[in-house]
Amino acid sequence: MTPGDQEETQPLLRPPGGSSAPRGRRVFLAAFAAALGPLSFGFALGYSSPAIPSLRRAAPPALRLDDAAASWFGAIVTLGAAAGGVLGGWLVDRAGRKLSLLLCAVPFVAGFTVITAAQNVWMLLGGRLLTGLACGIASLVAPVYISEIAYPEVRGLLGSCVQLMVVIGILLAYLAGWVLKWRWLAVLGCAPPSFMLLLMCCMPETPRYLLTQHKRQEAVAAMQFLWGSEQGWEEPPVGAEHEGFHLAQLRRPGVYKPFIIGISLMAFQQLSGINAVMFYAETIFEEAKFKDSSLASVIVGIIQVLFTAIAALVMDRAGRRLLLALSGVVMVFSTSAFGAYFKLTQGGPSNSSHVDLLAPVSMEPAGVGLAWLAVGSMCLFIAGFAMGWGPIPWLLMSEIFPLHVKGVATGVCVLTNWFMAFLVTKEFSSLMEVLRPYGAFWLAAAFCIFSVLFTLACVPETKGKTLEQITAHFEGR
């Protein structure tokens, strides 16, 4: 064991005696400021749902999207986010966690500004690409920043707030889309990143990052600000500068094990079909024969916010593994049921008429009954995803990697997530044509089964542990 290894197995930051938890409340303010980044990228994800139908309906000479352009408008944000994940992995180690968050506000505001001023389809796609780049950076840096400022007793709660802010952003886009045209909706999209920029200027860098940069006095000041400590906090000397990431380190179990887990969690999260559901929420509900599909999308958003909030509250009690497994089981049943709905209704003339979402179930027994099977399946899927596979992969990504590989490792995880999101989003329509809608959802159910098995076999429990104890677990000490 090298001296560098020994340093990482001990808590960098701990109260004297190691027993009492910090009581500072500013850590919650700092976490909120950082989580405005995920709120911004949630808004960017949800923006396409109300904007695409509006742009498709536009009559010349107004700017209009055809089917191919609409597909790219929804999907290109994920390509930008994949690039943002790589850039964020580089920034987070070299510029620091705080500055990386500040910098990601620039492409957010620039992207929405370009969309607002768009005169042609290429400007729309360029604006979406810029917001996607910001999404990738924020989705990497915000979880890392929050995990490094939080103490173990609240790390699950605060880490889950990343996904909570994402779904709040999606819901905000859905609600605002009811009353705002797509250009004004883009103007509104500039508000969260601008607010994050102002708040983060007042927040400190993470103490762990400052210690790796040999800035002990600044680290102590950051601890006192965040955790409210009125006395000195002891930490082991950090020693030599971290060596950075090299491919040879992948032979070490403390590196390759979390790498495999992190990449697999991100892949399974997207293969569950969640981004296809959220990007094309209104389209899917139209396929399910609902008259007011935008109302259905808002209901889905509310359910996601509610159950993500519940997951955040129980995360540090129930643990990550249990919630992941339960979430996966719920998604297996809900995607199977949704596939069954499409199987039962394919080619059925009795279900061709639209069904009012809020109509009583007793109006048309057969048609309405099947329609409510679709609503129930979709809502159950969203609830199940929000309780586990929504927040936990991002939380675990920020917890399981040792400090010296965190930038590269989280960058690879975010790249995997957004690249998979691009594939699923771009090809979901084609997949539904080839496999039929029921086949596409049954395929998602199969991936959900594999995700449960992977969780039970490979994912460790991290609740209540310091980041250094988690690293020690992977290294077998």
C-alpha positions, 0 to 999 in steps of 0.5 A: 500500500502506497502512502497515497493509498493510506491517505485516501482510506482515512476521512479527509474531513472529520469532527474531533473524536469522529462521533458527533455530526456537524450542525451547520446549515449553510451546507444546505444553501451551498447544495441548493446553489449547486442544484440550480445547475440540475434545475437548469438542465431539467428545464432544457430536457423538458423544453422540447416537450411543449416546444416541438408540437408548437414548432410543428404546427407553425404555418409559413413564414413562421419557423417550422420543424418537420419530423426529421428536424423535430427528432434532432431538436429533441435528441441533439441536446444529449449529444451536447451533454455527452461532450459536456460530460467529457469537458466537465471531467477535465474542468472539475479536476483542473478548474475546481468544482465551484468554478466549473459550476460557474462556467457551465452557466455561460452555455446555458444562457448562450444556448437559450439566447440563441433559441430565442433569437432563432431565425432558422432551424440551424439556430434552433439546433445550435442553441439546443447543442449549447444547452446540452453542453451545459447539461453535461457539465452540470450533471457531472459537477453538481453531484461531485460538489454536493457529495464533497461538501456534505457530511455522511448523515445528509449526503444521501438527502442532498445528493438526491436533490440533484435529481429532484431539481432535474424533475422540478426543471422538467415540470417547470418547462411543462407548466410554463409551456402551457402559457408561454410560446417557445421563444418566451419559454427559452427566455425563462430558461435563462433564469435558473443558470443566472441565479446559480451564477449569482449564488455560487459566487458566494459559496466556497470551493469544496474542502476536499478539493482545496486539500488536494491543492494544499490550501489548508487554510482555505479548506478550514475556512470552507469547513467552518462556513459549510458545517458551522464548526466553531473549533478546529477540525482535524484532517490527515496531511494530504502529502504529495499532489495527486498523480492524476489518472493513468490507464495502468490504475485500472488494474487496481480494484479501487479504480476498476470496480467503481468504474464498472459499477458507475458505467453500468448504472448509467447505461441501465438508467437510460435503457429503462427508457426514461428519457424516451418517455420524458422527451416524447411524453406528449407523443406517447400519451397521444399514442395511448389515445388521450385528448389532452396529452399536455395535461398528462405530461404535467401529471407525470411531472408532478408524480416524478417530483413527488416520488423523487422528494420521497426518495431523498427523504428516505435515502439515508435510512433505507439505503441505496441498494434497497431503493435501487432493487425495489425501483427496478422491480416496479419498473419491470411490472410497469413497463410490462403492463404498458407493453400489454396495453399497446398489445391489446389495443393494436388494430383495435377499432374500439379504442380509436376514439380519444379518451378524456384523461379526467373522464370517469372510468365508467363512461366506456368500460372496455375502452376507458379501462384499457386507457387507464391501464396506460395511465396507471402503467406510466405513472407507476413507471415514473414513480418507480424510477423516481424512487431509485433509478432516477437519483441513485446512479448520480448519487453513487457516481459522486460517492464511489470514485477516489479523489485522484480519478474522480474527474476522469471517472465521472466524465466517462460515466456522464459520457456513457449516460448522455450517449445512451440517452442520445441513442434511446431518444433518437432511435425510440421512434424507429424502435417502436416501428420495428418492434411495435410499441409493445415490443419496445416497452417489453424490451425495456422491461428486460433491461430493468430485470438485468438492472435488478440482478446487477444491483443485487450482485455488484452494488455496495451500500454506501449510506452512512460511510465517508467517501474515504471509507467507500474507497477503502471498501473497494480496495478491500481494506 
